[in-house]
Amino acid sequence: MAIAVIGGTGFIGTRLVEQLSAQGETVKLFSRNLDKASRLFPSVFFPQVQMADYGNWSQDLSGCRAVVNLAGASIAGRRWTAPVKREILDSRVQTTRKLAEALKQVSSPPSVVINASAIGYYGTDLNKTFDEYSFAGSGFLAEVCQAWEQEADAIANLGIRLVKLRIGVVLGYGGALARILPIFRSGVGGVIGSGQQWFSWVHRDDLVRLILFAIAEPNLQGVVNGTAPEPVTNAEFTKALAEVLSCPAFLPVPAIALQVLLGESASIILDGQKVLPLKAQTNGFKFEYPDIRSALKQILQ
């Protein structure tokens, strides 16, 4: 039986599809850009990756034993204009709604759905520590995540085991690091804003392993935080990255500079939240890269 991946051409999805294929799983890949998907996963190298019809989900989802929904427009590095905010919200809410509606029509539904969410659910705070039992915060991202998860709850109402995976900042070769590395390697990296804001991150390979764990572990359901067990402050992250790269990091970036450049979306970098993966660890998941230095060393060296 296949595993369906929605949004399988993104930073997380590509690694997930690679791992599933390497394990001999048949993957049904749902993507709005099938040309890109075919380039990433050519049939000669990925014979078990099937391109699914984005317009007829109920037929292609039938018989899949699991579904992973990672779809969503990029958030970071963009000014949150009204159209961008609408795209960010709709790309998550509408895709999840479409998935729930399709699953109502499936003759042989999956046993589990892993639906992405984000730690933006908790809002931001310099002092609090959040886990899966913490309340929702406020602000644009918190509102997006609440709407996103509310749509996903319709899947659980169908009797399907649902895991709502609240993902932190994903570190791997590419992604967020790709935007940071040139700055540090040119010798002009440094602490951003106060440096005291929390940075709840996760190594991409650990996140993919957590998704596979969630598929296989029948007792895991509801909210699960996709973050490493050792969040760091921005200052600690800056120091670790500089050490791994053997580069200086003494030029601070004033908060006002990011606010002028990015507007409201600068809050992703200037604010933060300390989020712990309580449920993953309680259920026996082991992180290969629990601390920031081991993660950065593996990625960059």
C-alpha positions in Angstrom: 0.0 0.0 0.0 1.3 3.4 -0.9 2.0 6.5 1.2 0.6 9.8 -0.2 2.7 12.9 0.2 1.0 16.3 -0.5 3.6 19.1 -1.0 6.4 16.6 -1.7 8.6 19.0 -3.7 9.4 21.4 -0.8 12.3 21.4 1.5 10.9 18.8 3.9 8.9 16.9 1.3 11.8 16.1 -1.0 13.8 14.5 1.8 10.7 12.6 3.0 10.0 11.2 -0.5 13.7 10.2 -0.8 13.6 8.3 2.5 10.3 6.6 1.7 11.6 5.5 -1.7 14.9 4.3 -0.2 12.9 2.1 2.2 11.0 0.5 -0.7 7.7 2.3 -0.1 5.5 3.2 -3.0 4.9 7.0 -2.9 2.0 8.9 -4.4 3.2 12.4 -4.8 0.7 15.2 -5.0 2.1 18.5 -6.4 0.8 21.5 -8.2 4.0 21.5 -10.3 4.3 18.0 -11.8 7.2 19.2 -14.1 9.2 20.1 -11.0 8.2 16.8 -9.3 9.3 14.8 -12.3 12.7 16.6 -12.4 13.2 15.9 -8.7 12.1 12.3 -8.9 12.9 10.9 -12.4 11.3 7.5 -12.9 14.7 5.9 -13.7 16.0 6.7 -10.2 12.7 6.7 -8.3 10.5 4.0 -10.0 8.3 3.7 -6.9 7.3 7.4 -6.9 4.0 7.9 -8.7 2.7 11.3 -9.8 -0.8 11.7 -8.5 -3.6 13.8 -10.0 -4.0 17.0 -8.0 -7.5 17.4 -9.2 -8.9 14.0 -8.3 -7.7 13.2 -4.8 -10.3 10.7 -3.7 -9.4 8.3 -6.4 -5.6 8.6 -5.9 -5.9 8.5 -2.1 -7.9 5.3 -2.1 -5.8 2.4 -0.8 -3.1 4.6 0.7 -2.1 3.4 4.2 -0.9 6.9 5.2 -1.1 10.5 4.1 1.4 13.2 4.8 0.2 16.8 4.1 3.1 19.3 4.0 1.5 21.8 1.6 1.8 25.5 2.3 3.2 28.7 0.8 6.5 30.0 2.0 6.3 32.3 5.0 9.9 33.5 5.7 11.7 36.3 3.9 8.5 37.9 2.5 6.7 41.1 3.4 3.3 40.1 4.7 1.2 42.2 2.5 -2.5 41.5 2.4 -2.3 39.3 -0.7 0.7 37.4 0.8 -1.2 36.8 4.0 -4.1 35.5 2.1 -1.9 33.1 0.1 -0.2 31.9 3.3 -3.6 31.2 4.9 -5.4 29.8 1.9 -2.6 27.5 0.8 -2.8 25.7 4.2 -6.5 25.9 5.1 -7.9 25.1 1.6 -5.5 22.2 0.9 -6.3 20.6 4.3 -10.0 21.2 3.7 -9.7 19.6 0.3 -7.9 16.6 1.8 -10.6 16.1 4.5 -13.4 16.3 1.9 -11.6 13.8 -0.4 -11.1 11.4 2.5 -14.9 11.3 3.0 -15.2 9.8 -0.5 -12.4 7.3 -0.2 -13.6 3.7 -0.2 -10.4 2.4 1.6 -9.2 5.3 3.8 -5.7 5.6 5.3 -5.1 4.6 8.9 -3.2 7.8 9.7 -2.8 11.4 8.4 0.2 13.5 9.3 -0.9 17.1 8.8 1.7 19.8 9.1 1.2 22.8 11.3 3.8 25.1 12.9 5.0 26.3 16.3 3.7 29.8 15.4 0.6 28.4 17.0 2.0 29.3 20.4 2.7 32.9 19.6 5.9 34.4 20.9 7.4 34.9 24.3 10.9 35.4 25.8 10.2 33.6 29.1 7.6 30.9 28.6 8.3 27.3 27.6 5.7 25.6 25.4 4.8 22.0 24.8 1.9 20.3 23.2 -0.4 21.1 26.1 0.2 24.9 25.9 -2.6 27.2 24.8 -2.6 29.1 21.5 -1.0 32.5 21.3 -1.9 35.6 19.4 -0.7 37.2 16.1 -1.0 36.4 12.4 0.9 33.1 12.5 -1.0 31.9 15.6 -4.3 32.6 13.8 -3.1 30.8 10.7 -2.1 27.7 12.7 -5.4 27.6 14.6 -7.4 27.8 11.3 -5.1 25.2 9.7 -5.6 22.8 12.6 -9.3 23.3 12.8 -9.6 22.1 9.2 -7.4 19.1 10.0 -9.8 18.1 12.9 -12.4 17.2 10.3 -10.0 14.3 9.4 -10.0 13.0 13.0 -13.8 13.2 12.9 -13.8 10.6 10.2 -12.2 8.1 12.6 -8.7 8.4 11.0 -5.8 8.8 13.4 -4.6 12.4 13.0 -1.2 13.8 13.9 -0.9 17.6 13.8 2.8 18.2 13.5 3.8 21.6 14.7 7.1 22.2 12.9 9.9 24.6 14.1 12.7 26.1 12.0 14.0 23.2 9.8 17.7 23.1 9.4 19.4 21.2 6.5 21.4 21.9 3.4 19.3 24.6 1.9 16.2 26.1 3.4 16.7 28.8 6.1 20.5 28.1 6.3 20.9 28.9 2.6 20.0 32.5 3.3 22.2 32.8 6.4 25.4 31.1 5.3 26.6 33.7 2.7 26.4 36.4 5.3 28.5 34.5 7.9 31.0 33.3 5.3 31.6 36.9 4.2 32.4 37.8 7.8 29.5 40.0 8.5 27.3 37.7 10.5 26.1 38.5 14.0 23.4 38.4 16.6 20.0 39.6 15.4 18.1 42.1 17.5 18.5 41.4 21.2 19.8 37.9 20.7 17.7 36.7 23.5 14.8 35.5 21.4 14.3 31.8 21.3 15.1 29.7 18.3 13.2 26.4 18.2 14.8 24.4 15.4 15.0 20.8 14.2 17.3 19.0 11.8 15.5 18.1 8.6 16.5 14.4 8.9 15.2 14.2 12.4 11.9 15.8 11.3 11.6 13.2 8.5 12.3 10.4 11.0 9.7 11.8 13.3 7.1 11.8 10.4 8.0 8.1 9.7 7.8 7.4 13.5 4.3 9.0 13.6 3.2 6.9 10.7 4.3 3.7 12.4 3.4 4.4 16.0 -0.3 3.7 16.5 -0.5 5.4 19.9 0.8 8.8 18.7 -2.0 11.2 17.8 -3.1 14.8 18.2 -0.6 17.6 18.4 3.1 16.7 18.2 5.9 19.3 18.2 8.4 18.9 15.5 11.3 20.6 17.3 14.7 19.5 18.7 14.8 18.9 22.5 17.4 21.7 23.0 16.1 25.0 21.7 18.6 27.9 21.8 18.6 31.6 21.8 19.5 33.6 18.7 22.8 34.5 20.4 23.6 30.8 21.1 22.7 29.8 17.5 24.9 32.6 16.2 27.9 31.5 18.3 27.4 27.8 17.3 27.2 28.6 13.6 30.3 30.9 13.7 32.3 28.2 15.5 31.3 25.5 13.0 32.1 27.7 10.1 35.2 29.1 11.8 34.0 32.6 10.9 33.6 35.8 13.0 30.2 36.9 14.1 30.6 40.3 15.7 28.4 42.5 13.6 24.9 42.7 15.2 21.9 43.3 13.0 19.6 46.0 14.5 16.0 45.0 14.9 14.9 48.2 13.1 16.8 47.1 10.0 14.8 43.9 9.7 11.6 45.7 10.5 12.2 48.2 7.7 13.2 45.4 5.2 10.5 42.8 6.1 7.8 44.6 7.9 5.6 42.4 10.1 7.2 39.2 8.9 10.4 40.3 10.7 8.7 38.9 13.8 9.7 35.4 12.8 13.3 36.4 13.4 13.0 39.0 16.1 10.5 37.2 18.3 10.6 33.6 19.2 9.3 30.8 21.4 10.9 28.0 23.4 9.1 24.8 22.2 9.8 21.3 23.5 8.9 18.0 21.8 7.3 16.4 24.9 5.0 14.0 23.2 7.6 12.7 20.7 10.1 11.9 23.5 7.4 10.5 25.8 6.5 8.1 23.1 10.0 6.9 22.6 11.3 8.9 19.7 15.1 9.5 19.8 16.7 12.5 18.1 19.9 11.9 16.2 20.7 15.7 16.4 19.4 16.9 19.8 21.8 19.9 20.1 22.6 22.7 17.7 26.3 22.0 17.3 25.9 18.4 16.3 23.2 19.4 13.8 25.2 22.2 12.2 28.3 20.0 12.0 26.5 17.3 10.2 24.9 19.7 7.8 28.0 21.9 7.0 30.9 19.5 7.4 
